[in-house]
């Protein structure tokens, strides 16, 4: 059961990481690219999205796994 809980924490963390990238995408693109005047800027925005989302997905999965591993106690570790 502990492994399933850690797996669920990992999945939730990965989804939160991808959602965070999706929510921060306009601010990141505005900071690095600026206003869009042509296809070149749109291509850079797409590259930021297609590279950043999997990276944030993996970072979120690692953070979710670590927090799940840290806070979900083993049955032997629980106080009676």
C-alpha positions as CSV (number, residue, x, y, z in Angstrom):
1,X,0.0,0.0,0.0
2,X,2.9,2.3,0.8
3,X,4.3,1.9,-2.8
4,X,0.9,2.8,-4.3
5,X,0.7,5.9,-2.2
6,X,4.2,7.0,-3.3
7,X,3.2,6.3,-6.9
8,X,0.1,8.4,-6.6
9,X,2.2,11.2,-5.0
10,X,4.6,10.9,-8.0
11,X,1.8,11.2,-10.5
12,X,0.2,14.1,-8.7
13,X,3.6,15.9,-8.5
14,X,4.2,15.3,-12.2
15,X,0.8,16.7,-13.2
16,X,1.3,19.7,-10.9
17,X,4.7,20.4,-12.5
18,X,3.1,20.3,-16.0
19,X,0.3,22.5,-14.9
20,X,2.7,25.0,-13.4
21,X,4.6,25.2,-16.7
22,X,1.3,25.7,-18.5
23,X,0.3,28.5,-16.1
24,X,3.7,30.2,-16.2
25,X,4.1,29.9,-19.9
26,X,2.8,33.4,-20.8
27,X,5.1,35.1,-18.3
28,X,8.2,33.0,-19.3
29,X,7.6,33.6,-23.0
30,X,7.0,37.4,-22.4
31,X,10.2,37.6,-20.5
32,X,12.5,35.7,-22.9
33,X,10.8,36.4,-26.3
34,X,8.8,39.6,-25.8
35,X,5.9,40.5,-28.0
36,X,5.2,38.3,-31.0
37,X,5.6,40.0,-34.3
38,X,6.2,37.0,-36.6
39,X,6.6,33.3,-37.0
40,X,10.0,33.3,-35.5
41,X,8.7,34.4,-32.1
42,X,5.9,31.9,-32.2
43,X,8.4,29.1,-33.0
44,X,10.5,30.1,-30.0
45,X,7.3,30.1,-27.8
46,X,6.5,26.6,-29.0
47,X,10.0,25.4,-28.3
48,X,9.8,26.8,-24.8
49,X,6.5,25.0,-24.3
50,X,7.6,21.7,-25.8
51,X,10.9,21.6,-23.9
52,X,9.7,23.1,-20.7
53,X,6.6,21.0,-20.1
54,X,8.4,17.6,-20.0
55,X,11.2,19.1,-17.9
56,X,8.7,20.4,-15.4
57,X,6.8,17.1,-15.6
58,X,9.9,15.3,-14.5
59,X,10.8,17.8,-11.8
60,X,7.3,17.5,-10.4
61,X,7.5,13.7,-10.5
62,X,10.8,13.8,-8.6
63,X,9.5,16.2,-6.0
64,X,6.2,14.2,-5.6
65,X,8.2,11.0,-5.2
66,X,10.5,12.6,-2.6
67,X,7.7,14.1,-0.6
68,X,5.7,10.8,-0.7
69,X,8.7,8.8,0.3
70,X,9.5,11.2,3.1
71,X,6.0,11.7,4.6
72,X,4.4,8.3,4.1
73,X,5.5,6.2,7.0
74,X,6.3,2.5,6.9
75,X,4.0,0.3,9.0
76,X,6.8,-0.5,11.4
77,X,7.6,3.3,11.9
78,X,4.2,4.1,13.3
79,X,3.8,4.7,17.0
80,X,1.3,2.4,18.7
